[in-house]
Amino acid sequence: MKNNLKQPEKAEQKKRSGFLTMELVMVLPILLIILFALFEFSMLFYARGNVSEASRAGARTASLPGVDQEEIRRDVLRILKPRMRSLADIEVEQGKYSGDPVSVTVRVPMRIVSPDLLWPIGYSLKNRDFIAETRMMKE
Protein backbone atom coordinates (compact mmCIF):
# COMPACT_ATOMS: atom_id res chain seq x y z
CA MET A 1 0.00 0.00 0.00
CA LYS A 2 2.83 2.36 0.66
CA ASN A 3 3.95 2.01 -2.93
CA ASN A 4 0.55 3.09 -4.29
CA LEU A 5 0.53 6.28 -2.18
CA LYS A 6 3.85 7.57 -3.51
CA GLN A 7 2.92 7.39 -7.17
CA PRO A 8 0.24 10.12 -7.05
CA GLU A 9 2.70 12.45 -5.27
CA LYS A 10 5.19 12.10 -8.14
CA ALA A 11 2.50 12.81 -10.68
CA GLU A 12 1.50 15.92 -8.76
CA GLN A 13 5.12 17.10 -8.66
CA LYS A 14 5.41 16.70 -12.44
CA LYS A 15 2.33 18.88 -12.98
CA ARG A 16 3.75 21.66 -10.77
CA SER A 17 7.27 21.73 -12.22
CA GLY A 18 6.68 24.96 -14.19
CA PHE A 19 4.77 26.69 -11.42
CA LEU A 20 7.87 28.25 -9.82
CA THR A 21 9.07 29.52 -13.18
CA MET A 22 5.73 31.18 -13.77
CA GLU A 23 5.86 32.83 -10.34
CA LEU A 24 9.32 34.16 -11.11
CA VAL A 25 8.18 35.56 -14.46
CA MET A 26 5.31 37.36 -12.78
CA VAL A 27 7.21 38.73 -9.75
CA LEU A 28 10.61 39.57 -11.27
CA PRO A 29 9.49 42.74 -13.16
CA ILE A 30 7.94 44.15 -9.98
CA LEU A 31 11.07 43.43 -7.98
CA LEU A 32 13.26 45.02 -10.66
CA ILE A 33 11.14 48.17 -10.70
CA ILE A 34 11.40 48.44 -6.92
CA LEU A 35 15.16 47.91 -7.07
CA PHE A 36 15.61 50.51 -9.84
CA ALA A 37 13.40 52.98 -7.95
CA LEU A 38 15.41 52.51 -4.77
CA PHE A 39 18.66 53.06 -6.65
CA GLU A 40 17.44 56.09 -8.59
CA PHE A 41 15.74 57.86 -5.69
CA SER A 42 18.75 57.38 -3.42
CA MET A 43 20.95 59.06 -6.05
CA LEU A 44 18.43 61.87 -6.46
CA PHE A 45 18.12 62.51 -2.71
CA TYR A 46 21.90 62.65 -2.36
CA ALA A 47 22.18 65.11 -5.28
CA ARG A 48 19.33 67.24 -3.89
CA GLY A 49 21.19 67.65 -0.62
CA ASN A 50 24.36 68.56 -2.47
CA VAL A 51 22.62 71.26 -4.54
CA SER A 52 20.97 72.71 -1.41
CA GLU A 53 24.29 72.83 0.43
CA ALA A 54 25.94 74.58 -2.55
CA SER A 55 23.19 77.21 -2.56
CA ARG A 56 23.64 77.81 1.17
CA ALA A 57 27.41 78.14 0.83
CA GLY A 58 26.96 80.67 -1.97
CA ALA A 59 24.46 82.71 0.07
CA ARG A 60 26.77 82.74 3.09
CA THR A 61 29.57 84.09 0.90
CA ALA A 62 27.23 86.59 -0.78
CA SER A 63 26.17 87.98 2.60
CA LEU A 64 29.74 89.07 3.39
CA PRO A 65 30.79 92.65 2.53
CA GLY A 66 33.11 93.24 -0.44
CA VAL A 67 32.51 89.92 -2.21
CA ASP A 68 32.17 89.76 -6.00
CA GLN A 69 30.00 87.35 -8.00
CA GLU A 70 32.96 85.30 -9.23
CA GLU A 71 33.92 84.43 -5.64
CA ILE A 72 30.34 83.37 -4.92
CA ARG A 73 30.32 81.15 -8.01
CA ARG A 74 33.61 79.58 -6.95
CA ASP A 75 32.17 78.69 -3.54
CA VAL A 76 29.06 77.15 -5.10
CA LEU A 77 31.10 75.10 -7.59
CA ARG A 78 33.47 73.98 -4.84
CA ILE A 79 30.56 72.30 -3.02
CA LEU A 80 28.99 70.70 -6.10
CA LYS A 81 30.23 67.31 -7.25
CA PRO A 82 32.40 67.35 -10.41
CA ARG A 83 29.70 65.90 -12.64
CA MET A 84 27.21 68.59 -11.56
CA ARG A 85 29.61 71.50 -12.04
CA SER A 86 29.61 71.26 -15.82
CA LEU A 87 25.87 72.01 -16.27
CA ALA A 88 25.15 74.01 -13.11
CA ASP A 89 23.37 77.32 -13.60
CA ILE A 90 24.06 79.81 -10.81
CA GLU A 91 22.10 83.04 -10.37
CA VAL A 92 23.27 85.61 -7.82
CA GLU A 93 21.38 88.70 -6.64
CA GLN A 94 23.52 90.85 -4.39
CA GLY A 95 22.48 93.84 -2.39
CA LYS A 96 24.75 96.88 -2.14
CA TYR A 97 24.25 97.84 1.47
CA SER A 98 24.14 96.12 4.82
CA GLY A 99 20.67 94.69 5.48
CA ASP A 100 19.86 94.23 1.77
CA PRO A 101 18.69 90.75 0.76
CA VAL A 102 21.03 88.49 -1.18
CA SER A 103 19.85 85.46 -3.11
CA VAL A 104 21.72 82.53 -4.65
CA THR A 105 19.86 80.10 -6.90
CA VAL A 106 21.50 76.90 -8.13
CA ARG A 107 19.89 74.85 -10.92
CA VAL A 108 21.23 71.42 -11.95
CA PRO A 109 19.57 69.00 -14.43
CA MET A 110 18.44 65.74 -12.81
CA ARG A 111 19.57 63.65 -15.77
CA ILE A 112 23.26 64.18 -15.00
CA VAL A 113 23.02 62.72 -11.48
CA SER A 114 20.87 59.66 -12.18
CA PRO A 115 20.63 57.17 -15.06
CA ASP A 116 16.85 57.67 -15.55
CA LEU A 117 15.94 54.04 -14.90
CA LEU A 118 12.20 54.52 -14.42
CA TRP A 119 11.26 56.05 -17.77
CA PRO A 120 9.54 52.81 -18.92
CA ILE A 121 6.89 53.24 -16.21
CA GLY A 122 6.34 56.94 -16.89
CA TYR A 123 8.72 58.63 -14.44
CA SER A 124 11.33 60.34 -16.60
CA LEU A 125 13.96 62.84 -15.49
CA LYS A 126 14.08 64.51 -18.89
CA ASN A 127 13.67 68.32 -18.63
CA ARG A 128 13.59 68.22 -14.81
CA ASP A 129 15.97 70.22 -12.62
CA PHE A 130 17.04 70.48 -9.03
CA ILE A 131 16.51 74.07 -7.96
CA ALA A 132 17.77 75.39 -4.64
CA GLU A 133 17.42 79.03 -3.64
CA THR A 134 18.81 80.54 -0.46
CA ARG A 135 18.15 84.08 0.74
CA MET A 136 20.05 85.91 3.45
CA MET A 137 20.67 89.46 4.58
CA LYS A 138 23.90 91.21 3.69
CA GLU A 139 26.13 91.97 6.66
C-alpha positions in Angstrom: 0.0 0.0 0.0 2.8 2.4 0.7 4.0 2.0 -2.9 0.5 3.1 -4.3 0.5 6.3 -2.2 3.8 7.6 -3.5 2.9 7.4 -7.2 0.2 10.1 -7.1 2.7 12.4 -5.3 5.2 12.1 -8.1 2.5 12.8 -10.7 1.5 15.9 -8.8 5.1 17.1 -8.7 5.4 16.7 -12.4 2.3 18.9 -13.0 3.7 21.7 -10.8 7.3 21.7 -12.2 6.7 25.0 -14.2 4.8 26.7 -11.4 7.9 28.2 -9.8 9.1 29.5 -13.2 5.7 31.2 -13.8 5.9 32.8 -10.3 9.3 34.2 -11.1 8.2 35.6 -14.5 5.3 37.4 -12.8 7.2 38.7 -9.8 10.6 39.6 -11.3 9.5 42.7 -13.2 7.9 44.2 -10.0 11.1 43.4 -8.0 13.3 45.0 -10.7 11.1 48.2 -10.7 11.4 48.4 -6.9 15.2 47.9 -7.1 15.6 50.5 -9.8 13.4 53.0 -8.0 15.4 52.5 -4.8 18.7 53.1 -6.6 17.4 56.1 -8.6 15.7 57.9 -5.7 18.7 57.4 -3.4 20.9 59.1 -6.1 18.4 61.9 -6.5 18.1 62.5 -2.7 21.9 62.7 -2.4 22.2 65.1 -5.3 19.3 67.2 -3.9 21.2 67.7 -0.6 24.4 68.6 -2.5 22.6 71.3 -4.5 21.0 72.7 -1.4 24.3 72.8 0.4 25.9 74.6 -2.5 23.2 77.2 -2.6 23.6 77.8 1.2 27.4 78.1 0.8 27.0 80.7 -2.0 24.5 82.7 0.1 26.8 82.7 3.1 29.6 84.1 0.9 27.2 86.6 -0.8 26.2 88.0 2.6 29.7 89.1 3.4 30.8 92.7 2.5 33.1 93.2 -0.4 32.5 89.9 -2.2 32.2 89.8 -6.0 30.0 87.3 -8.0 33.0 85.3 -9.2 33.9 84.4 -5.6 30.3 83.4 -4.9 30.3 81.2 -8.0 33.6 79.6 -7.0 32.2 78.7 -3.5 29.1 77.1 -5.1 31.1 75.1 -7.6 33.5 74.0 -4.8 30.6 72.3 -3.0 29.0 70.7 -6.1 30.2 67.3 -7.3 32.4 67.4 -10.4 29.7 65.9 -12.6 27.2 68.6 -11.6 29.6 71.5 -12.0 29.6 71.3 -15.8 25.9 72.0 -16.3 25.2 74.0 -13.1 23.4 77.3 -13.6 24.1 79.8 -10.8 22.1 83.0 -10.4 23.3 85.6 -7.8 21.4 88.7 -6.6 23.5 90.8 -4.4 22.5 93.8 -2.4 24.7 96.9 -2.1 24.2 97.8 1.5 24.1 96.1 4.8 20.7 94.7 5.5 19.9 94.2 1.8 18.7 90.8 0.8 21.0 88.5 -1.2 19.8 85.5 -3.1 21.7 82.5 -4.6 19.9 80.1 -6.9 21.5 76.9 -8.1 19.9 74.9 -10.9 21.2 71.4 -11.9 19.6 69.0 -14.4 18.4 65.7 -12.8 19.6 63.7 -15.8 23.3 64.2 -15.0 23.0 62.7 -11.5 20.9 59.7 -12.2 20.6 57.2 -15.1 16.8 57.7 -15.6 15.9 54.0 -14.9 12.2 54.5 -14.4 11.3 56.1 -17.8 9.5 52.8 -18.9 6.9 53.2 -16.2 6.3 56.9 -16.9 8.7 58.6 -14.4 11.3 60.3 -16.6 14.0 62.8 -15.5 14.1 64.5 -18.9 13.7 68.3 -18.6 13.6 68.2 -14.8 16.0 70.2 -12.6 17.0 70.5 -9.0 16.5 74.1 -8.0 17.8 75.4 -4.6 17.4 79.0 -3.6 18.8 80.5 -0.5 18.1 84.1 0.7 20.1 85.9 3.4 20.7 89.5 4.6 23.9 91.2 3.7 26.1 92.0 6.7 
